[in-house]
Amino acid sequence: LALSALFSYAGFSIEIGALIAGITLSISPYRFEISSKMRPLRDFFLLIFFIFLGSQMVISDITSYIPQILIFSSLVMIGNPVIVMSLMGVLGYTKRNSFLAALTTSQISEFSFILIALGIKVGHLSNEILSIITLVGLITMASSTYATLYGKSLYQYLSPYVSIFERKGSKIDEGKYHLDKDYDIVLFGYNRIGYNLVASFKKIKKKFLIVDYNPEIIKNLVKEGIDCRYGDASDIELLNDIPLRSTKMVISTIPEFDTNELLIRKIKKVNKDAIIITISHQIDEALSLYEAGATYVITPHFLGGSHTASLIEKYLFSKEKFDLEGIHSMKELLYRKKAGHEHPSHERD
């Protein structure tokens, strides 16, 4: 409020002062508390703002501006991503990350409406301009939402056409921390289940490679001297670059069904003899993965019940042995908490 009043006193708009104040508060250590406390008030005034914009629109004449609306929408939806991909390509990023980042820029922002409203307020712009920009905003925001949601699928189709935006040579976001050699086991996803699996890989003394999409996990694996690769399992080009032809076992702890189905198809195409282990939290999806060619599908909730049943059969009513199991479990949970592992949330049955 103080900054808004100060900017207004200096001859600037109150909105610009509020924007500067918001930027200042965004770097505060209390930004999350401030955001949660102010959310109801923010939503209320946001509603009022858009009602005001709607009241200023001139719907009757909008049909005469359809060509302009389509042109501006195309420039935003296509022009912005092309600019971002070009810049990220020059900076040395992979075309996949450039493409996914560019999709988020294929819309105009809410700040555009604020600028238009200010222009109308001071008489520099007409209500017809507001109508055009509002419809451009509706079109681009709706399209960018679906483009971002289905970005990975879009990339699979458009990948050959966006290669021109990628610079040749090593990429700064490639995250390759292994030699080009064959591995006995390739593990996609290290967190939670993968942690136990890696311990077993070390015991049986087999060569293994870990692929994960979390940069912090990759950083920790590099410190431990474990061969790893930063990347998304749904990236076809990443799968083409990983030595899957001679691997004996591929394990995916990634819960997304589409990603696991893609992995199975890719592995079956290059290595029919490989053992493929995936994970699923749904019975129907697990059965579909088996039909797609999975060798074994991990169902965590059912396996948890089976493990508990085996403990009961093994220890019967021995409280001492169950106490030892509990102490071991508690130690492991404390270690996992320290490592940043979290159990996935799920709805009650």
SULWOZI-V60143 format. One record per pair of residues at least 12 apart in sequence whose ideal C-beta (glycine too) atoms are under 8 Angstrom apart, sorted by the first residue. I is the first residue (numbers start at 1). J is the second residue. D is the distance in Angstrom with one decimal. If there is no record, write none. Layout:
i=I j=J d=D
i=I j=J d=D
This chain:
i=1 j=21 d=8.0
i=2 j=21 d=7.8
i=3 j=17 d=4.7
i=3 j=18 d=7.2
i=3 j=20 d=5.7
i=3 j=21 d=4.0
i=3 j=24 d=7.4
i=4 j=17 d=3.8
i=4 j=18 d=4.9
i=4 j=21 d=6.5
i=5 j=17 d=7.3
i=7 j=20 d=7.2
i=13 j=118 d=5.8
i=15 j=114 d=5.7
i=15 j=118 d=6.3
i=19 j=111 d=7.8
i=49 j=113 d=7.7
i=49 j=117 d=7.8
i=50 j=113 d=7.9
i=52 j=117 d=7.3
i=53 j=113 d=6.0
i=53 j=117 d=6.5
i=53 j=130 d=6.7
i=53 j=134 d=6.3
i=54 j=134 d=7.9
i=56 j=117 d=7.8
i=56 j=120 d=6.4
i=56 j=127 d=5.3
i=56 j=130 d=5.3
i=57 j=127 d=6.8
i=57 j=130 d=6.0
i=57 j=131 d=4.7
i=57 j=134 d=6.0
i=58 j=127 d=4.8
i=58 j=128 d=5.6
i=58 j=130 d=7.9
i=58 j=131 d=5.2
i=59 j=131 d=7.0
i=61 j=128 d=6.2
i=61 j=131 d=7.5
i=62 j=131 d=5.3
i=62 j=132 d=7.8
i=62 j=135 d=6.8
i=65 j=128 d=6.8
i=65 j=131 d=7.1
i=65 j=132 d=5.2
i=68 j=132 d=5.9
i=69 j=132 d=5.7
i=69 j=135 d=5.1
i=69 j=136 d=5.8
i=69 j=139 d=7.3
i=72 j=132 d=7.1
i=72 j=133 d=8.0
i=72 j=136 d=4.8
i=73 j=136 d=5.2
i=73 j=139 d=4.6
i=73 j=140 d=5.7
i=73 j=143 d=7.9
i=76 j=106 d=6.5
i=76 j=107 d=6.5
i=76 j=108 d=5.8
i=76 j=136 d=6.7
i=76 j=140 d=4.9
i=77 j=106 d=4.6
i=77 j=107 d=7.6
i=77 j=139 d=7.9
i=77 j=140 d=5.7
i=77 j=143 d=5.8
i=77 j=144 d=7.2
i=77 j=147 d=8.0
i=78 j=106 d=7.7
i=80 j=102 d=7.2
i=80 j=105 d=4.4
i=80 j=106 d=5.6
i=81 j=99 d=7.7
i=81 j=102 d=3.6
i=81 j=103 d=6.3
i=81 j=105 d=6.1
i=81 j=106 d=5.3
i=82 j=102 d=7.5
i=83 j=105 d=8.0
i=84 j=98 d=7.0
i=84 j=101 d=6.1
i=84 j=102 d=4.0
i=84 j=105 d=5.2
i=85 j=98 d=4.5
i=85 j=99 d=6.3
i=85 j=102 d=4.7
i=85 j=162 d=6.5
i=85 j=165 d=4.1
i=86 j=165 d=5.9
i=88 j=101 d=6.4
i=88 j=102 d=7.5
i=88 j=165 d=7.5
i=89 j=165 d=4.1
i=89 j=166 d=5.4
i=89 j=167 d=5.4
i=90 j=167 d=6.7
i=91 j=172 d=7.2
i=92 j=167 d=5.7
i=92 j=169 d=7.9
i=92 j=170 d=7.9
i=92 j=171 d=5.7
i=92 j=172 d=4.6
i=92 j=173 d=8.0
i=93 j=166 d=8.0
i=93 j=171 d=6.1
i=93 j=172 d=6.4
i=93 j=173 d=5.2
i=94 j=166 d=6.5
i=94 j=171 d=4.7
i=94 j=173 d=5.7
i=94 j=174 d=6.3
i=95 j=159 d=7.3
i=95 j=162 d=5.1
i=95 j=163 d=6.0
i=95 j=165 d=5.6
i=95 j=166 d=3.8
i=96 j=155 d=6.0
i=96 j=159 d=7.5
i=96 j=232 d=7.7
i=96 j=235 d=5.7
i=96 j=237 d=6.8
i=97 j=173 d=5.4
i=98 j=162 d=7.5
i=98 j=165 d=5.8
i=98 j=166 d=7.1
i=99 j=151 d=7.4
i=99 j=154 d=8.0
i=99 j=155 d=5.4
i=99 j=158 d=7.1
i=99 j=162 d=5.4
i=99 j=165 d=7.9
i=100 j=151 d=5.1
i=100 j=152 d=7.6
i=100 j=155 d=6.8
i=103 j=144 d=6.7
i=103 j=147 d=4.8
i=103 j=148 d=5.2
i=103 j=151 d=5.0
i=103 j=154 d=7.6
i=104 j=144 d=7.1
i=104 j=148 d=6.0
i=106 j=140 d=6.4
i=106 j=143 d=6.8
i=106 j=144 d=4.4
i=106 j=147 d=5.9
i=107 j=137 d=7.4
i=107 j=140 d=3.9
i=107 j=141 d=4.8
i=107 j=143 d=7.4
i=107 j=144 d=3.9
i=108 j=133 d=7.3
i=108 j=136 d=6.2
i=108 j=137 d=5.1
i=108 j=140 d=5.6
i=108 j=141 d=7.6
i=112 j=133 d=6.2
i=112 j=137 d=6.6
i=113 j=133 d=7.1
i=113 j=134 d=7.2
i=113 j=137 d=6.7
i=116 j=129 d=6.6
i=116 j=130 d=5.3
i=116 j=133 d=5.1
i=117 j=130 d=7.5
i=152 j=232 d=7.4
i=152 j=234 d=5.0
i=152 j=235 d=7.8
i=155 j=235 d=7.8
i=156 j=236 d=6.0
i=159 j=236 d=7.0
i=159 j=237 d=6.8
i=173 j=230 d=7.6
i=174 j=230 d=7.4
i=175 j=215 d=7.3
i=175 j=218 d=5.9
i=175 j=229 d=6.4
i=175 j=230 d=2.5
i=175 j=231 d=6.5
i=176 j=229 d=5.7
i=176 j=230 d=7.6
i=177 j=218 d=7.0
i=177 j=221 d=7.4
i=177 j=222 d=5.1
i=177 j=227 d=6.8
i=177 j=228 d=5.1
i=177 j=229 d=6.7
i=177 j=230 d=7.8
i=178 j=209 d=5.8
i=178 j=227 d=3.8
i=178 j=228 d=6.5
i=178 j=229 d=6.1
i=179 j=227 d=7.6
i=180 j=243 d=7.1
i=181 j=207 d=7.7
i=181 j=243 d=7.0
i=182 j=207 d=7.5
i=182 j=243 d=5.3
i=182 j=246 d=4.5
i=182 j=247 d=7.0
i=183 j=207 d=4.8
i=183 j=208 d=5.8
i=183 j=209 d=4.5
i=183 j=227 d=7.4
i=183 j=243 d=6.3
i=183 j=247 d=5.5
i=184 j=206 d=4.1
i=184 j=207 d=5.0
i=184 j=208 d=6.5
i=184 j=247 d=6.6
i=184 j=248 d=5.1
i=184 j=249 d=6.8
i=185 j=201 d=5.9
i=185 j=206 d=5.7
i=185 j=207 d=7.4
i=185 j=208 d=4.1
i=185 j=209 d=7.5
i=185 j=247 d=6.7
i=185 j=248 d=6.9
i=185 j=249 d=4.7
i=185 j=250 d=7.5
i=185 j=251 d=6.8
i=186 j=208 d=7.1
i=186 j=209 d=5.0
i=186 j=211 d=6.8
i=186 j=242 d=6.4
i=186 j=243 d=7.9
i=186 j=244 d=6.6
i=186 j=247 d=5.2
i=186 j=249 d=7.6
i=186 j=250 d=5.0
i=186 j=251 d=7.4
i=187 j=201 d=7.7
i=187 j=208 d=6.2
i=187 j=209 d=7.1
i=187 j=210 d=5.0
i=187 j=211 d=7.0
i=187 j=251 d=4.9
i=187 j=252 d=7.9
i=187 j=253 d=7.3
i=188 j=211 d=4.9
i=188 j=212 d=7.6
i=188 j=233 d=4.6
i=188 j=250 d=7.4
i=188 j=251 d=6.9
i=188 j=252 d=4.3
i=188 j=253 d=6.9
i=188 j=254 d=5.7
i=188 j=263 d=6.9
i=189 j=211 d=7.6
i=189 j=212 d=6.1
i=189 j=233 d=7.5
i=189 j=252 d=6.3
i=189 j=253 d=3.8
i=189 j=254 d=4.7
i=190 j=210 d=5.2
i=190 j=212 d=4.8
i=190 j=214 d=7.8
i=190 j=217 d=5.2
i=190 j=221 d=6.9
i=190 j=228 d=7.9
i=190 j=253 d=7.6
i=191 j=212 d=7.4
i=191 j=214 d=6.8
i=191 j=217 d=6.4
i=191 j=253 d=7.5
i=191 j=341 d=5.9
i=192 j=253 d=6.9
i=192 j=336 d=7.7
i=192 j=341 d=5.5
i=192 j=342 d=7.9
i=192 j=343 d=7.4
i=192 j=344 d=7.8
i=193 j=253 d=4.4
i=193 j=279 d=6.8
i=193 j=298 d=7.0
i=193 j=300 d=7.3
i=194 j=210 d=7.1
i=194 j=212 d=7.9
i=194 j=251 d=7.8
i=194 j=253 d=4.9
i=195 j=336 d=7.0
i=195 j=339 d=7.4
i=195 j=341 d=6.9
i=197 j=251 d=6.3
i=197 j=253 d=7.6
i=198 j=210 d=7.1
i=198 j=226 d=7.4
i=207 j=227 d=7.8
i=208 j=227 d=7.2
i=209 j=227 d=5.0
i=209 j=228 d=6.9
i=209 j=229 d=6.5
i=209 j=242 d=7.1
i=209 j=243 d=7.9
i=210 j=226 d=6.3
i=210 j=227 d=7.1
i=210 j=228 d=4.4
i=210 j=229 d=7.2
i=211 j=228 d=7.2
i=211 j=229 d=4.8
i=211 j=230 d=7.9
i=211 j=231 d=5.7
i=211 j=233 d=6.4
i=211 j=238 d=7.5
i=211 j=242 d=6.8
i=212 j=228 d=6.8
i=212 j=229 d=7.9
i=212 j=230 d=6.9
i=212 j=231 d=8.0
i=213 j=230 d=7.2
i=213 j=231 d=6.7
i=213 j=232 d=5.1
i=213 j=233 d=7.6
i=215 j=230 d=6.3
i=216 j=340 d=7.1
i=218 j=230 d=4.7
i=220 j=339 d=7.8
i=229 j=242 d=6.9
i=233 j=252 d=6.5
i=233 j=254 d=5.6
i=233 j=259 d=5.2
i=233 j=262 d=7.6
i=233 j=263 d=5.9
i=234 j=256 d=7.7
i=234 j=258 d=7.2
i=234 j=259 d=4.7
i=234 j=262 d=5.9
i=236 j=262 d=7.8
i=236 j=266 d=7.3
i=239 j=263 d=7.4
i=239 j=266 d=5.0
i=244 j=266 d=7.3
i=244 j=267 d=5.8
i=244 j=270 d=5.4
i=244 j=271 d=5.6
i=244 j=274 d=7.2
i=245 j=270 d=5.1
i=245 j=271 d=5.4
i=246 j=271 d=7.3
i=247 j=271 d=6.6
i=247 j=274 d=5.8
i=248 j=273 d=7.9
i=248 j=274 d=6.4
i=248 j=275 d=6.5
i=249 j=274 d=6.5
i=249 j=275 d=4.4
i=249 j=276 d=7.9
i=249 j=277 d=7.0
i=250 j=263 d=7.0
i=250 j=267 d=5.4
i=250 j=274 d=5.6
i=250 j=275 d=7.2
i=250 j=276 d=5.3
i=250 j=277 d=7.3
i=251 j=277 d=4.5
i=251 j=278 d=7.8
i=252 j=276 d=8.0
i=252 j=277 d=7.1
i=252 j=278 d=4.7
i=252 j=279 d=6.6
i=253 j=279 d=5.4
i=253 j=298 d=7.7
i=254 j=278 d=7.9
i=254 j=279 d=7.1
i=255 j=279 d=6.0
i=255 j=280 d=7.4
i=255 j=281 d=6.1
i=255 j=344 d=7.3
i=257 j=280 d=6.9
i=257 j=282 d=7.7
i=257 j=285 d=4.7
i=257 j=288 d=7.2
i=257 j=289 d=7.3
i=260 j=278 d=4.3
i=260 j=279 d=7.4
i=260 j=280 d=7.4
i=260 j=289 d=5.8
i=260 j=294 d=7.5
i=261 j=288 d=7.5
i=261 j=289 d=6.8
i=261 j=292 d=5.4
i=263 j=276 d=7.5
i=263 j=278 d=7.2
i=264 j=276 d=5.7
i=264 j=278 d=7.1
i=264 j=289 d=6.8
i=264 j=292 d=4.7
i=264 j=293 d=4.9
i=264 j=294 d=5.7
i=265 j=292 d=7.0
i=265 j=293 d=7.7
i=268 j=293 d=5.0
i=275 j=295 d=4.8
i=275 j=296 d=7.6
i=276 j=293 d=6.6
i=276 j=294 d=5.2
i=276 j=295 d=4.9
i=276 j=296 d=7.8
i=277 j=294 d=7.2
i=277 j=295 d=6.2
i=277 j=296 d=4.9
i=277 j=297 d=7.6
i=277 j=298 d=6.6
i=278 j=294 d=5.1
i=278 j=296 d=7.9
i=278 j=297 d=5.5
i=278 j=298 d=7.0
i=279 j=297 d=7.0
i=279 j=298 d=4.4
i=279 j=299 d=7.8
i=279 j=300 d=7.0
i=280 j=297 d=5.3
i=280 j=298 d=7.3
i=280 j=299 d=6.2
i=281 j=299 d=7.3
i=281 j=300 d=6.8
i=281 j=301 d=7.0
i=281 j=344 d=8.0
i=281 j=346 d=7.1
i=283 j=299 d=7.7
i=286 j=299 d=5.8
i=311 j=325 d=6.4
